[in-house]
Amino acid sequence: MVLDAQIKAQLNQYLDLMEGDVVLKVSAGDDDVSKEMLGLTDELVSMSPRITTENAQLKRTPSFSVNRPGEDTGITFAGVPLGHEFTSLVLALLQVSGRAPKADQSVIDQISNISGEFHFETYVSLSCHNCPDVVQALNLMSVLNPNITHTMIDGAAFKDEAENNNVMAVPSVYVNGKFFKGGRMTLEEIIGEIADGPDPDEFNNKDPYDVLVVGGGPAGSSAAIYTARKGIRTGVVAERFGGQVQDTLSIENFISVKKTEGPKMVASLEEHVKDYNIDVMNLQRASRLEKKDMFELELDNGGVLKSKSVILSTGARWRQLGVSGEAEFKNKGVAYCPHCDGPLFEGKDVAVIGGGNSGIEAAIDLAGIVNHVTVLEFGAELKADEVLQERVNSLPNVTVITNAQTTEITGDENVNGLTYIDRATNEEKHIELEGVFVQIGLVPNTEWLGDTVERTRTGEIVVDKHGATNVPGLFAAGDCTDSPYNQIIISMGDGANAALGSFDYLIRN
């Protein structure tokens, strides 16, 4: 039995929602993964009269495709889609059966109108929390457009293939045999890469807003909801709705919610925002802000939006080392998400750069997967909480090096080592390893603002207790500001505060 009783009970409820018959075309061998896959497909058949199987010769073994009778829909799972990918399988069964997807009609129309043939393949690990969103998006596109196909490939089941393609980070997406993109992507982001974007006039012709929120993370969502509740015209421009919360695995410090995951929280945020009359413009990057009679926000595509006030909530991103080899070997041994990419380094030697909470948590997680972890901390001692330090120091396959200044990440096709300077002795040292996980904090997404608004030396926007900047009518909230702490709950409070500040500004001006 592949599925336990609790999962089967939940699955039964979903399978009852199937609207038509589904045929699983199965390509299996005698290996253990094939046996596990056959166990899964047999259980699915036993649970629903709408599901049948037939033997097939697919591109990869073990794998199975999900089809309508007499019609290939283009969805294939290479490996056993359990773990985080089990939901991807359930959704594929429902959507192929004819169940309507939960997507805006405008998005469905965009997918249906995509021209050209696109054969996607996505390498995943079943422990990756970012991978399912990509898999589910590409599966949906395959259901809606006959010129699009998608195969999910479990990197652990097809380890040699993944290594031959230098896949060292997941999700890693290929299209028509060539690398497409890596990392977490939303359905809208993928569509934006292969379909024509909106016309700039679509933005130029919009009426001015009372408040325009730039950024769609926790701070921006909170700000938009608060201003919309005041009954004033609100717009949101987001390069990526949800921001870096999309990439957060476990959230256990959001008060009143014991535990959740980043993508789930983002889905709730987006659903809440859409409950209000808020004009959300996703996948749009701001490039310039200027105050004239009104604020004018220029987008990368040339469109310009106008507003009486603006709330900046552009968040932050992972800080990079800025050393030789980091950019060259990104996704070829240099990684930023231990939860997603850790399984690809099973049995290998890796380094974690950064001795704060995120770095030490990464080292603890990786220690259970890889052969050995070396933690390098620039300072004289670790900055992580004491309980984390005690845990990491108890692990036999973790070495902690302090006073270490990383100077270079070395490699040929992939990472093969790291060079650092011992700051106590000024001696240069080299470590042979196959992966480097960078965990050194965040940098605010504010470079595009230039001298428009006062910022700190590190780029944080300076705000007062009302969220106001030095420019009248311009407010800011969340991780892009000089707020002393970067936490989801603090960003939401900042967003509400800035929204109330902007409303007060509007009624007084």
N, C-alpha and C positions, 0 to 999 in steps of 0.2 A: 504494500500500500504506500503510494507516494504522498497522498494528502491525508492529514490527520482529520479526525472527526469534526472538529470545530470549523476547519476551513471548508470541509465538504458541506457542512450545514449552510454556511454562508454562500458557497458556490451554487448550491441548489436553488437559492432564491434568485440569483442572477440568471441562471440558465432558464428559469421559468419565463424570463423576459425575452427570450429569443423569438423572433418573428418568422423565421424560415429555416430551411434545412442547411446544414453545413457539412462539407466533406473535408476531412483531414487527410492529405496525401502524405504518406509517411515513408521516409527513406532511413532504414535502420540497418545496423550491422550486428556483430556479436560482442561489441565492447560494452563496458559497464554503463557508459553514458547512454548508449542506445537502449539498453535494458531499462534504465530509469525513464527514458523518454517514452518507451512503449508502455511502461506502467502508468505513466500520466495519461497518454492518449486512450488507453483501455479504460481507465477510470472515468474519463470524460464521456466516452461512449456509453458506459454503464449508467451514467447519471442523467442522460438526456436522449430521448428517442430521435431528436432532431440532429444528433451528431453521429456520423459514420466515418469509417476510415477505409482507405485503400492503399495498397503498396505502390510506391513510385520510385523513380530514380531521379533524385534531385541533385543539385550542384554539390551539396555537402551532405555527408553522412556522419553523425545522425542529424536529421532535421525533419521538419514537417511544415506543410503549407496549409493555410486556412482558406477554403474556397466555397463558393456556391456550387451546387450541382451543375456540371457542364460548363463551368466558367471559372477560370483562374483569376483570383482577385489581386494576386501579387504580394501577398503577405506570407513570409516564411520565418520560422524560428529555428535557428541552427543551434542545437543544444537543448537544454531543458529550462524553459522559462519559469523558474520558481523564484524565490526570494523577492526582490523588489520588482521583478519582471512578471510576476504572476498576474498582477492587475493588467498588464499589457495584453496578456493572453485572453483574459476575460473580456476586455473591451473589444479585442479583435473578433472573438466569437459573436458578441452581440452585434457589432457593426456589420460584419459580413452577413449575418442572418437577416439584416434589413432594419435593425433598430436605429433610429435617427440619432446621429451624434450630437453631443452637447457643444455646439459651436454656433456662433452668429451666422445668420444667413449670408451676410456679406463675405465672411471668410469662406464659407462653403462655395459661394459663387466664384471667388478668386481661385480656389483650388481647381474647380471644374474647368475654368477657362485657361489654365496653364497649358501652353503648347510645348511641343518637343518631348522627347523620351528621357525619363530620369529613372535610372536603376540604382537605388540607394542600398548601401550595406553599412550597418552600424555595429562596431565592436563594443561590447559592454562587459561589465562584471556584475554578477547578480547581487553584489553588496552595494553597488553604486546607487545612490539616491537621486542623482541627476539623470541617469540613463533613461528611466522609464518615460520621462516627458518627451525625450527625443524619439524614442521608439514608438510611443503612442501617436505622436504628431505625424511621423512618416507612415505609420500604418493607416491612419485616417486618410492621408493624402492618397494612398494606394487604393483605398476603398472608393474614394470619390472620383478618381481620375484614372482611366484605363491605361494611360501612358506612363504611369508611375508605379514602380514596384519597390518593395523594401524587405530586406532580410536582417533580422537581429542575429548577431553572432556572439555567443558566449566565449569570451577570450580565454577562459580557463579550459573549456572543452576543445577549443581549436587553438591551443597554445602555440604550436609551430607556425601556423598561418599568421597569427597575430605578431609573432616575433619576426617573421619574414617581412611583414609590412611595417616593421618598426613601430608597432602600436604600443606605446608606453603610457598612455593616458586615455581614460574613457569618460564619456562616450567619444568615439572617434568615427566620424562619418565619411564614407566614400560615396561618390556618385559616378556612374559609368566608368568604374575602375580607377578613378583618381581621387585623391584626398579632397574632401569638401570643407569640413570644419570640425573642430573639436570642442568639447565642453558642453555645458547645458544650453539648450536652445528651445525657445518656445515655438509653437506652430506658426505664429505670425512672423517670427524671425526667419524661419526657414522659407516661408512663402516670399518674404522680402528679398531673399537671396536669389530666387529663381524667377520671380514674377516682376513685372513692371511696377514701380512705386507710384504713389499718388502724385498728381500734377501739382506743382507749387501754387497754382491759382486756387486750388482747393483750400489752401490756408489763407492766401491773400484776400479771399472774398468773405472770410468769416467776420462777423461783427465783433467789435472790441469786447473784451471781457472786463468784468469788474476786478476779478482776481485770476491770474494765470499762475498755476503751480508748475514748476519745472522739476520733474522727478516723480517717480511713481512708487517709491518704497514706503516704509511705515510712516515716515514724516510727511511725505507728499500725500499719501492716502488720507491720513488724519486731517491734514490741512484742508484738503478738498472737501471732505465730508463736513467739517465745521463751517466752511464758508458757504457751501451749498445749503446747509440747514438755516443759514441766515437769509436765504432767498435771493442771494446775489449771483450774477452770471459767472460761472466758474469753468475754467478749462484746465486740463492736465496734459502736459507734454512729457512723455516718458520714453527714454531710449530703450528701456527694458523694464516693463512693469514688475514691481517687486524688488528690483535692485539685487543687492548681494544676499538678501534673505533667501532668494531662489536657490542659492548654493549652500545654505546652512542645513546640516543634517538634523541635529537634535536641538530643540529649544525647550529648556526646562526651567527658565527663570522669568517667563511671562506670567505675571501674577494672575491667578484664577484658572490658568490652564496648566495642569501638572506637566504635561509633555506633549509636544507636537513636532512636526517637521516643517522646514522652511517652505517647500512648495505648497503644503497644505495651508499654511498661514497666508501665503500670497494669494491662493485661490479665494480664501475667505475675504481678504482685503479687497480684491477685485470685485467680488460679488457685492460687498457692502458699498463700494464706490458706485457701482452700476445701479444701485437702488435709488440714487439721486439723479437729478438732472445735471449731470456733469459731462462735459464734452472731453472724452478721453482720446488723446492722439498718441497711440503707442508706436514704438519703433521709429521715433523721431528724435534726432539729436540736435540740441541747441548749439549754435556756433557763435552767436554774438548777441549782446544785450545793450540797448541804448535808450536813454530817457530823452524824449522830446516832449511834445504836448502830452503824449502817453508813452508808456514803455513799448518799445518795439523789439520783439524777439525774433531773430533770424534763425532759420533752420538749415541744416546741411543741404537740403534739397533746393534752397533758394527761397522758399516760402517765408512770409513774414506775418507774425501774429501781433496784435495790439492789445494792450490791457492798461487799466487805470492803476493797478498795483500788481506786484509780482512776489511770489514766495519761492525762493530757491531751496530745493531739497534734493540736490543731485547726489548725495551720499558719498561713499568712498569705495576704493578698490584695494585689492591686495598690493602691498608695497613690494616692489622688486628690489633685488640686491644691487642691480646695476653693475655687475662685474662681467668680465669677458666669459663667454660661454653660456650665460643664462638665456639670452634670447635665441642663440643658435641651437640650443638643445631643449628648448621648450617642447614638451610632449615627446621628447626623445630621451627622457631621463630626468628632466627638470619638471617638477609638478608642484601644485599648490593645494591640492585636495587629497589628504591621506585616505579619507573614507572612500573616495571614488577610485583612486588610482593605486592604492596600497596592494590589492590582490595581484596586480600585474608584476609586482616585485617579489613575489613569493620565493623564499629561499635565497634572496640576494642581499647584498650589503648596501645600505642606504644611509644618507645623512639627513638630519633635520636641522635647519638653520633657524635659530630663535629659541630663547629660553624662557619665554613668557608662557602664560597658560595654554595658548593655542599650540605652541611648539612642543611643550611637554605632553599635552594630551595626544598630539600626533605621534610622538615617540612611543607612548604607551600603546596606542592602537596598532602601530606598525610592528611593535615587538612581537606580537602574536602571529605575524604573517611572514616577516622577512627573516633572514639569517641573523643580521646584526644591524643595530641602529647606533649611529654616532650623532650626538647632539652638540652643536657648536653655538656657544653664546658669546657675544661680543664683550659683555661686561665681566666683572670679576666674580659675579655669582648669578645664579638663576633668579629670574623675576617671578616665576610661577608660584602659585599658592603652595604653602608648606605641605599640604596633604598630597598634592601632585608630585612634589619633589621626593617625598618619602616613597611614593609608589614607584617612580621611575628609577630611583636608586636601588630598589629591591630587585629589579629585573636583571637577570644574568647576561642578557644579550644587548644591553644598552650601555654605551660609554658616553659620559658627559665631559665635554672640554670647554672650559671657560677662558676668557681673555683671548678668544679666537676671532681674528678678522679674516673672513673669507675674501680671497683675492681673485680666484679664477675657478671656473668649472671646466674640466677638461673632457675630451672625448674624440672619437673619430666619427662614426655615423651616429653613435649614441654616447651617453655619458660614461666615462670610465674612471673618473676621479675628481678630486677637489683639492685645491691648494689654499692654505691659510697661513697667516702669520701669528705666531704666539706672541701676544702683545706684552707679556711679562719678560720674555727673553729676546724679542725681535727676530726670532728664528723662523725661517720659512719651512713649512712642513707640507707633506702631500699624503692624501688618503686615497687608496684605490677602492672604488665603489661603483654601483650601477644606477643609483638614483639619488636625487637631491630634492627634498621637500622644503620649500621656502615658507617660513611662518614668522614674518617680522613686522606684522602690524598692517596698518592701513594708510592710504594717502587720499586726501579729498579730491573729488572730481570738480575742480574749480579753475583749471588752467585757462579755459576758454573765456573766462570773465576778464582777464587782464587787469587793467587799472579801473574798471568800472565800479568796483566796490572795494572797501578796505578789507585786506586779508592779512593773516599772520605770515611770519617767515615761512611756515610750512604749508601755506595755501589755505588755511581755514578761514572762513568768512567770519568777521568780527560782528557779534550781535549784542544787543542789550537785553534787559530782562523781559522785554516785550517781543523779542525776536527781530527787532528792527536793526537794519544796517545803517551805515552813515549816509545812505541815499534815501531821501524821503519817498515813502511808498514802496520801497524794496525791503523785503523781509527774507529771513533764511531760517532753516530748521534742520536738525538731525546731524548726521556724521560729517556734513560738509562745513559745519560751523566750529567755533572754538569752544563748544560745550566740552566740559572736562571728561565726560564718559561717553563711550559709544555702546549703547544698548538699545535694543528694539523698543523697549517700553519708554525709555527716555526720548527717543526720536519721535514716538507718537505724541508724547506730551509736548515736545518742542513744536510739532506740527500744529497741534491745537492752539498753542500759545501764539504762534505766528499768525494763524488764521484770525484769532480774535484781535490781535494787534492790527492786522490789515483791515479788518472790518471797522475798527475804531478810527483808523486813518481815513477810510473812505467817508464815513459819516461826518468827519470834522473838516474834510476838504472837498 
